[in-house]
Amino acid sequence: MSAEQVAEPVNPLRIEATWQWLCQAVDHMGRPGPGLSFPLAPSSADGPGPAHCSVLAVPPIAQSAHIARDFTRTTLVDRTTQERVEDVAVTVSELLSNALRYGRAADGEAELQPALWLAYWERWSCAVCAVTDESDLIPVAMQADELAESGRGLQVVSVLSDAWGWNPRAAGGKLVWALFRL
């Protein structure tokens, strides 16, 4: 499924409500501790908050993408098809890889520690994954040479998700998100 080839349009208000809620939660909670995973409870059952939101602070190590994929699979088990869970897991891996590669603050002094946020909305049958980093650089999908070994991450995100985007964070850095219909 592609963000450009959705059979039925994704309701823009739902997209906006999901990533806006997640952006606000990220700014409110701040950075979780290293290796920490915890659920966030939404404040109201009828508000824009999700049925469930989990957060994982991902250490900048070689196994980070594997840790994030396992976290995604565990969080979304029994929520959708196995194929859709794998779409989200691959997307999480791509977003996290980008954060680890390009996510340092301009001064480069702060320790690189991206966080993965994963929320699902039962009443809208959708999930949003987001990865935070310290960089203010805008993520841009690039056309990689056909023999290039990298440079296709955001193209993969665009193909697997129903919508994706990014938002600046209040204290600096950004949050890159992807929405999936479940």
ChimeraX attribute file (.defattr): number of C-alpha atoms within 10 A of each C-alpha:
attribute: neighborCount
match mode: 1-to-1
recipient: residues
	/A:1	14
	/A:2	15
	/A:3	19
	/A:4	12
	/A:5	10
	/A:6	12
	/A:7	9
	/A:8	6
	/A:9	10
	/A:10	15
	/A:11	9
	/A:12	10
	/A:13	8
	/A:14	15
	/A:15	21
	/A:16	12
	/A:17	15
	/A:18	23
	/A:19	27
	/A:20	15
	/A:21	17
	/A:22	24
	/A:23	23
	/A:24	13
	/A:25	16
	/A:26	22
	/A:27	15
	/A:28	10
	/A:29	9
	/A:30	13
	/A:31	16
	/A:32	18
	/A:33	13
	/A:34	14
	/A:35	13
	/A:36	12
	/A:37	17
	/A:38	12
	/A:39	14
	/A:40	18
	/A:41	13
	/A:42	16
	/A:43	10
	/A:44	10
	/A:45	11
	/A:46	10
	/A:47	10
	/A:48	18
	/A:49	23
	/A:50	27
	/A:51	18
	/A:52	16
	/A:53	22
	/A:54	18
	/A:55	23
	/A:56	24
	/A:57	22
	/A:58	25
	/A:59	19
	/A:60	18
	/A:61	10
	/A:62	9
	/A:63	10
	/A:64	18
	/A:65	22
	/A:66	14
	/A:67	16
	/A:68	21
	/A:69	20
	/A:70	12
	/A:71	19
	/A:72	25
	/A:73	16
	/A:74	11
	/A:75	18
	/A:76	21
	/A:77	11
	/A:78	10
	/A:79	16
	/A:80	14
	/A:81	12
	/A:82	13
	/A:83	9
	/A:84	18
	/A:85	23
	/A:86	16
	/A:87	19
	/A:88	27
	/A:89	22
	/A:90	21
	/A:91	25
	/A:92	27
	/A:93	23
	/A:94	20
	/A:95	28
	/A:96	28
	/A:97	19
	/A:98	19
	/A:99	25
	/A:100	21
	/A:101	11
	/A:102	16
	/A:103	22
	/A:104	21
	/A:105	17
	/A:106	12
	/A:107	8
	/A:108	11
	/A:109	8
	/A:110	10
	/A:111	10
	/A:112	20
	/A:113	23
	/A:114	28
	/A:115	28
	/A:116	28
	/A:117	27
	/A:118	27
	/A:119	27
	/A:120	25
	/A:121	19
	/A:122	13
	/A:123	10
	/A:124	15
	/A:125	12
	/A:126	20
	/A:127	28
	/A:128	25
	/A:129	28
	/A:130	27
	/A:131	28
	/A:132	27
	/A:133	27
	/A:134	26
	/A:135	22
	/A:136	18
	/A:137	15
	/A:138	13
	/A:139	18
	/A:140	11
	/A:141	14
	/A:142	11
	/A:143	11
	/A:144	13
	/A:145	10
	/A:146	8
	/A:147	6
	/A:148	9
	/A:149	8
	/A:150	9
	/A:151	14
	/A:152	17
	/A:153	20
	/A:154	19
	/A:155	16
	/A:156	17
	/A:157	27
	/A:158	21
	/A:159	17
	/A:160	22
	/A:161	25
	/A:162	22
	/A:163	21
	/A:164	21
	/A:165	16
	/A:166	18
	/A:167	17
	/A:168	19
	/A:169	19
	/A:170	13
	/A:171	9
	/A:172	13
	/A:173	19
	/A:174	24
	/A:175	30
	/A:176	23
	/A:177	27
	/A:178	26
	/A:179	27
	/A:180	23
	/A:181	16
	/A:182	17
